[in-house]
Amino acid sequence: MNQSANWLARAFARGRTTRAAARPAESKAAPPAFIAMHGAAAAAWTSASYGALSREGFMRNPVVHRCVRMVAEAAAAVPWLAHEDGREVPDHPVLALLDRPNARDSRAVFLETLYGHLLLAGDAFVERAGEGDAQALYPLRPDRVSVVAGPDGWPVAVDYRAGAARRRIPFEGDDGEPRLLHLALFHPLDDLRGFAPLEAALMALDIHNSAGAWNKALLDNAARPSGALVYEPAEGGGMAPEQFEQLRRQLREEYAGAANAGRPLLLEGGLDWKAMGLSPKDMDFIEAKNAASRDIALAFGVPPMLLGIPGDNTYANYAEANRAFYRLTVLPLVARTADAFARWLGGGALRLSPDADAIAGLSAERDALWARLERASFLTEDEKREAVGYGPRT
């Protein structure tokens, strides 16, 4: 370090001597050699396409990844009940088909994929193939599907592309049987496609990812903060080209990188450091990331307390937040999906609904309901059973 500093001092001295001999006696002092200016550029936002949301969100952002996994896994684990004509049918063929949707996927894998598509794209497509006992259900990736509208503007089929292959799948086959199911979340500006929850949190997603990228760059370039070295020689003039290249090479070799983090700069010969960037404390990146994380969790309907995000005291405890998660997010999603499958596969007589009694996180609510019904002496036994979703005792 001392040898480099001595070299710079000698080089600056030689440069001053050479320039002094060549400069006219009446010349005025030159301005400083470096003038740095910078301003804020326009923000760059992630595309709202399924591929971009999947890469920048689910595959890169831990908050999005955890939210999607939590909702999809919790929803897929909720069992369904089948009823026909007011009677429960535990061995209904539709339930058997969902337990083994195809030769590759189990019920949990099939439903997790379905809910994942719905959360990241706002759409989920399922194709039914085969007949009778040989039926199979296959989820279609949303970015490979294009909805085809009929003359009246309503969808009649989809075009599915996988590599070079392309085929058209109608919503109803030639025999009048439904062949395709399209689940879509409400979109206020599109009649054919749904709106992804993550798209509503796109700004928060980019802020969270940018804060992480900034921290990574800070670790990789810890001794090269935002700023400028300004050369202000006492007798005027600028820095010689070889001096400039040597200084730049020395900064890159001696001060850049995490191994040199915190290493002090030794400045001589008219060099002065001018900071040009905001410190992490000034920009408060940690709080910005936490605020972005809360916005992402809000879009998916996951209480931030369940994700370990600090600064959220909406719920009194973890159990209360978990009950709210199931009541406000998981059960509505499962109920709308079960209802769509019932209309698609079972016609008008079948009713599919989530079995809330099988959810461990709602056991406290179930116990409280049973205790209240037990004390309701004005109700008959069959009325109490009906109040909790059971049929009359036979």
CORQUIRA-V633764 format. One record per run of one state. SS is the DSSP state (~ for helix, > for strand, _ for the rest). FROM is the first residue (numbers start at 0). LEN is the number of residues. If there is no record, write none. Layout:
BEGIN
SS_FROM_LEN, SS_FROM_LEN
END
This chain:
BEGIN
__0_1, ~_1_21, __22_27, ~_49_9, __58_3, ~_61_15, __76_3, >_79_5, __84_2, >_86_2, __88_4, ~_92_7, __99_7, ~_106_15, __121_1, >_122_7, __129_2, ~_131_3, __134_1, >_135_5, __140_1, ~_141_3, >_144_5, __149_5, >_154_8, __162_2, >_164_6, __170_1, >_171_1, __172_5, >_177_1, __178_1, >_179_5, __184_12, ~_196_4, __200_1, ~_201_19, __220_6, >_226_5, __231_9, ~_240_14, __254_3, ~_257_3, __260_10, >_270_5, __275_4, ~_279_4, __283_1, ~_284_16, __300_3, ~_303_4, __307_10, ~_317_28, __345_4, >_349_5, __354_1, ~_355_3, __358_1, ~_359_16, __375_5, ~_380_7, __387_7
END
